[in-house]
Structures are given as structure tokens and as C-alpha cells.
């Protein structure tokens, strides 16, 4: 029974999108997320979280690509922030076409006077 539960948990974890976030320098960050292949069209939302924002902080999702092709974020997305205090979350909602291979989402981030905390990708 425990072996079955462990293998089911491992399979679920392997199927979930994974993101790697990095601060490249004082003004730039990058996130890379891998989406497992799917025969269905999916709705996705990339989220990037930042800490320590204050009255002179700025951050934006500068360049978003899925498999090296530009992604256009839906109208309800928040792709930039200026002069907000505290924790900031930026996001980009988009549609992912069905594919037989894994997809690679790359997001370039411009930041000023705040810390890149983490990135995640939510897929429905």
C-alpha cells in the first residue's frame, strides 16, 4: 500500500510544472519553467513573487517566451509594478496548445530595488 502511494505521489510531482528562478544581477532576473506534454489545450498562469518593494522599486516581466516564441499575456495579467510597498506578485495568463513534447517557458525580468523571491506556473 505504501509503495502504491509513494509511486502515485512521485507521478503527480513529475507531472506538475517546475520552475527555476534566478537573479542574474542587480537589475535582472530570469525564470524557466517546464510544462509536461499534453494532448489538451491548457490555460496557464506564470507568477513571479518579489520581496522588499518600496517607494522607488520597479519590476516588470520584460520578455516572455514559450518554446522561443513570444507569449502575449491576457488582459487580466499584471506584468509590471512601480513604487508599491511590500510583497509584489506579477503574473501572465496565457493559453498553451496541445503538444507531444514538453514546453519551455522563459521569462526575463527587469527589477530595481527589490528581491526576486520565487516563480511558479499554474496550469489548468
C-alpha positions as CSV (number, residue, x, y, z in Angstrom):
1,X,0.0,0.0,0.0
2,X,2.8,2.5,0.9
3,X,4.6,1.7,-2.3
4,X,1.5,2.5,-4.3
5,X,1.0,5.8,-2.5
6,X,4.7,6.7,-2.9
7,X,4.6,5.9,-6.7
8,X,1.4,7.9,-7.1
9,X,2.8,10.9,-5.3
10,X,6.0,10.7,-7.4
11,X,4.0,10.5,-10.7
12,X,1.9,13.6,-9.6
13,X,5.0,15.5,-8.8
14,X,6.6,14.6,-12.1
15,X,3.6,15.8,-14.0
16,X,3.5,19.2,-12.3
17,X,5.2,22.1,-14.0
18,X,8.5,23.0,-12.4
19,X,10.2,26.5,-12.4
20,X,13.7,27.6,-11.7
21,X,14.1,31.2,-10.8
22,X,17.4,33.2,-10.6
23,X,18.6,36.7,-10.0
24,X,21.2,37.3,-12.7
25,X,22.4,40.6,-11.4
26,X,21.1,43.7,-9.5
27,X,18.7,44.6,-12.3
28,X,17.8,41.3,-14.0
29,X,16.2,38.0,-13.2
30,X,15.1,35.0,-15.1
31,X,12.6,32.2,-14.7
32,X,12.5,29.0,-16.7
33,X,9.5,26.6,-16.3
34,X,9.0,23.2,-18.0
35,X,5.4,22.1,-18.8
36,X,4.9,18.4,-19.4
37,X,3.4,17.4,-22.8
38,X,-0.4,17.3,-23.1
39,X,-2.9,16.3,-25.7
40,X,-5.2,19.1,-24.4
41,X,-5.2,22.9,-24.8
42,X,-4.4,24.3,-21.3
43,X,-4.8,27.6,-19.6
44,X,-1.6,28.7,-17.7
45,X,-0.6,31.5,-15.4
46,X,3.0,32.3,-14.7
47,X,3.5,34.1,-11.3
48,X,6.7,35.8,-10.0
49,X,6.9,36.9,-6.4
50,X,9.1,39.7,-5.1
51,X,10.0,40.9,-1.6
52,X,11.1,44.2,-0.2
53,X,9.4,46.6,-2.6
54,X,9.2,50.2,-1.5
55,X,8.7,53.8,-2.9
56,X,11.5,53.6,-5.5
57,X,11.1,49.9,-6.6
58,X,10.2,48.9,-10.1
59,X,9.8,45.4,-11.6
60,X,8.4,44.1,-14.9
61,X,8.1,40.8,-16.9
62,X,10.1,42.0,-19.8
63,X,10.2,39.1,-22.2
64,X,8.1,36.0,-22.1
65,X,8.6,33.1,-24.5
66,X,7.2,29.7,-24.9
67,X,9.5,27.4,-26.9
68,X,11.3,30.6,-28.1
69,X,8.1,32.2,-29.4
70,X,6.8,35.4,-27.8
71,X,3.8,35.0,-25.4
72,X,1.1,37.6,-25.3
73,X,-0.4,37.8,-21.8
74,X,-4.1,38.0,-21.3
75,X,-5.7,41.4,-20.4
76,X,-6.2,40.4,-16.7
77,X,-2.4,39.9,-16.2
78,X,-0.2,42.2,-14.1
79,X,3.2,42.4,-15.8
80,X,4.7,45.4,-14.1
81,X,4.8,47.3,-10.8
82,X,6.2,50.7,-9.8
83,X,6.6,52.2,-6.4
84,X,4.5,49.7,-4.5
85,X,5.4,48.8,-0.9
86,X,5.8,45.2,0.5
87,X,5.5,41.9,-1.3
88,X,4.6,42.1,-5.1
89,X,3.3,39.4,-7.4
90,X,3.4,39.8,-11.1
91,X,1.6,37.3,-13.4
92,X,0.9,36.5,-17.0
93,X,-2.0,34.4,-18.1
94,X,-1.9,32.6,-21.5
95,X,-3.0,29.6,-23.4
96,X,-0.8,26.6,-24.1
97,X,-1.5,24.5,-27.2
98,X,-1.6,20.7,-27.2
99,X,1.9,19.2,-27.8
100,X,3.6,15.9,-27.9
101,X,6.8,17.2,-26.2
102,X,7.5,19.3,-23.1
103,X,7.1,23.1,-23.4
104,X,9.7,25.5,-22.1
105,X,8.6,28.9,-20.7
106,X,11.3,31.5,-20.3
107,X,10.7,34.8,-18.6
108,X,13.1,37.7,-18.5
109,X,12.5,40.1,-15.6
110,X,13.8,43.7,-15.0
111,X,13.9,44.7,-11.4
112,X,15.1,47.7,-9.3
113,X,15.4,47.8,-5.5
114,X,13.6,44.6,-4.6
115,X,14.3,40.9,-4.3
116,X,13.2,38.1,-6.7
117,X,11.7,35.5,-4.3
118,X,10.2,32.7,-6.5
119,X,8.4,31.8,-9.7
120,X,5.6,29.3,-10.3
121,X,3.4,28.1,-13.1
122,X,-0.2,27.2,-12.6
123,X,-1.8,25.0,-15.3
124,X,-5.5,24.1,-15.6
